[in-house]
Amino acid sequence: MLNRRTPQSKLTAYLTAIAIIAFSTFALSLIRDVISPGIAALGYLLLIVIIAVAFESRVAFLSSLLAAFSLNFFFLPPYHTLVISDPENWITLFVFLSVALTVGQLSARANERKAEAERLYSELEAAFETASDAEALRRSEKLKSALLDAVTHDLQTPLTSIMASATMLIEDNIREPGQRLLDRSARGELLEVIHQETERLNTFVQAMVQLAQIESGQQTFRPISTVPEEVVVSVARMAKKLRSSHVLRSNISPDLPKMFVDPRATVEAVFNLVQNAAKYSPPGSTILISAEGNGEMVRFAVEDEGTGIAEDQREAIFQRFYRAEDSKSGLGMGLAIARGIIEGQGGKIWVESGKKGSRFVFELPAAKNGKTEDPGR
């Protein structure tokens, strides 16, 4: 568990944050005539990130509200009043507050996750030292470096995009109507960037939580009698965006037996495999989803036309936080989550060579004796 702050330390954190915002407001107000409100807003955003990393999300939340108040009171005309004369400054204030709250909360969450990663690593290191296992210690160091690097990259990149887009919107909103540089289309594009990067952060955090649940045995499956074709159709619907870069095809054997699985989790596992195939295969190539019977199991396969996977890496790719050397993004959780879902439902998964690239194969149990629902539900 992360160290919990005492009431005294929490009070100190709040007072320190308030003091930082107050002092910064005083300093910025001295040069208000030579800086724009956008520069002041950017300065507040940077302070909120620092406060969030140093303390916790609640302190960052309070700091965001104080910064929004200070921006309005001291830097948006008319000064020293909460009245906003220009209606478009309402947009400026709203965008600033939204971004400040988002950045503050995400920065605090990233800091907490990094602290948790450091704690887990410390425990591993202590255990390995006790066992005098130098090789295991070396591997844990590599895992720590990969984890912290990926967490930093996958949080910092979207945060930077969000802050840059928001700053441009704020800067443009405070200009006189005849001096604005952004038209409606450009504003829409910047707002779309903020929306997409926020979704990306949300997906990242959800994947971290799900992987933790799977590895701790807390993932809950609700198996019911499921038609294999419905799984493939649902995956194709989720992969709609991938069709702009790849050709998605399916090959389903007729008269397949039903499966006794959690359909939502199974669709997620297959979709993770399809996303992985798209990531490591060239644009315009085909991704094939197939399903066939195999005794008391139903066998699925996702095959791409990429460069393939070396035999000595075929087990490692299913490990958490593992990323291929040519990977430019991602934390390496998709395949680990897929394996956890498959094995958690009594199946197995592996990778082999396909006709051109890689072929991910997994099997799940078919429904038996007319079983349609888990009696434990």
URWO-V474429 format. One record per residue. N is the residue number from 1. OMEGA is omega in whole degrees, 0 to 359 (none if undefined). Layout:
N,OMEGA / N,OMEGA
This chain:
1,176 / 2,178 / 3,179 / 4,180 / 5,174 / 6,177 / 7,180 / 8,181 / 9,177 / 10,179 / 11,178 / 12,180 / 13,180 / 14,181 / 15,179 / 16,179 / 17,179 / 18,180 / 19,180 / 20,180 / 21,181 / 22,181 / 23,180 / 24,178 / 25,178 / 26,182 / 27,181 / 28,181 / 29,179 / 30,181 / 31,183 / 32,183 / 33,183 / 34,177 / 35,178 / 36,175 / 37,179 / 38,178 / 39,178 / 40,179 / 41,179 / 42,177 / 43,177 / 44,179 / 45,178 / 46,178 / 47,181 / 48,177 / 49,180 / 50,180 / 51,181 / 52,180 / 53,183 / 54,186 / 55,183 / 56,188 / 57,181 / 58,178 / 59,178 / 60,178 / 61,178 / 62,180 / 63,178 / 64,179 / 65,180 / 66,180 / 67,179 / 68,177 / 69,182 / 70,179 / 71,180 / 72,189 / 73,188 / 74,189 / 75,176 / 76,182 / 77,356 / 78,184 / 79,175 / 80,174 / 81,179 / 82,178 / 83,178 / 84,185 / 85,181 / 86,181 / 87,182 / 88,175 / 89,173 / 90,178 / 91,179 / 92,182 / 93,181 / 94,179 / 95,180 / 96,182 / 97,180 / 98,181 / 99,180 / 100,179 / 101,181 / 102,181 / 103,181 / 104,181 / 105,181 / 106,178 / 107,178 / 108,180 / 109,178 / 110,179 / 111,179 / 112,180 / 113,177 / 114,178 / 115,178 / 116,178 / 117,178 / 118,180 / 119,180 / 120,179 / 121,179 / 122,178 / 123,178 / 124,182 / 125,179 / 126,181 / 127,181 / 128,178 / 129,179 / 130,181 / 131,181 / 132,181 / 133,184 / 134,182 / 135,179 / 136,178 / 137,179 / 138,180 / 139,179 / 140,177 / 141,178 / 142,178 / 143,179 / 144,181 / 145,180 / 146,181 / 147,182 / 148,179 / 149,182 / 150,179 / 151,180 / 152,183 / 153,186 / 154,174 / 155,184 / 156,183 / 157,178 / 158,178 / 159,179 / 160,179 / 161,180 / 162,182 / 163,181 / 164,181 / 165,181 / 166,179 / 167,178 / 168,178 / 169,181 / 170,180 / 171,183 / 172,182 / 173,183 / 174,177 / 175,173 / 176,184 / 177,182 / 178,183 / 179,183 / 180,184 / 181,185 / 182,174 / 183,183 / 184,181 / 185,181 / 186,177 / 187,179 / 188,179 / 189,179 / 190,177 / 191,178 / 192,176 / 193,179 / 194,181 / 195,182 / 196,182 / 197,175 / 198,176 / 199,179 / 200,178 / 201,180 / 202,178 / 203,180 / 204,182 / 205,179 / 206,179 / 207,177 / 208,180 / 209,181 / 210,179 / 211,178 / 212,179 / 213,180 / 214,185 / 215,178 / 216,180 / 217,182 / 218,178 / 219,182 / 220,177 / 221,179 / 222,185 / 223,173 / 224,177 / 225,188 / 226,178 / 227,182 / 228,180 / 229,181 / 230,177 / 231,181 / 232,179 / 233,180 / 234,178 / 235,179 / 236,179 / 237,179 / 238,184 / 239,183 / 240,182 / 241,182 / 242,182 / 243,177 / 244,182 / 245,182 / 246,176 / 247,182 / 248,181 / 249,179 / 250,178 / 251,185 / 252,179 / 253,179 / 254,175 / 255,175 / 256,175 / 257,175 / 258,179 / 259,175 / 260,186 / 261,171 / 262,186 / 263,182 / 264,180 / 265,181 / 266,177 / 267,180 / 268,180 / 269,180 / 270,180 / 271,176 / 272,178 / 273,179 / 274,177 / 275,179 / 276,178 / 277,180 / 278,183 / 279,186 / 280,175 / 281,186 / 282,177 / 283,180 / 284,180 / 285,185 / 286,172 / 287,185 / 288,173 / 289,180 / 290,178 / 291,179 / 292,178 / 293,178 / 294,182 / 295,180 / 296,180 / 297,171 / 298,185 / 299,175 / 300,175 / 301,174 / 302,186 / 303,180 / 304,179 / 305,180 / 306,183 / 307,180 / 308,182 / 309,179 / 310,184 / 311,182 / 312,179 / 313,188 / 314,174 / 315,184 / 316,185 / 317,179 / 318,179 / 319,181 / 320,176 / 321,177 / 322,177 / 323,178 / 324,183 / 325,181 / 326,179 / 327,181 / 328,182 / 329,177 / 330,182 / 331,181 / 332,181 / 333,188 / 334,182 / 335,177 / 336,178 / 337,179 / 338,179 / 339,179 / 340,179 / 341,182 / 342,182 / 343,179 / 344,178 / 345,176 / 346,180 / 347,177 / 348,184 / 349,177 / 350,178 / 351,180 / 352,178 / 353,176 / 354,179 / 355,180 / 356,184 / 357,181 / 358,180 / 359,177 / 360,185 / 361,172 / 362,180 / 363,177 / 364,184 / 365,173 / 366,178 / 367,182 / 368,172 / 369,177 / 370,180 / 371,185 / 372,183 / 373,179 / 374,181 / 375,179 / 376,182 / 377,none
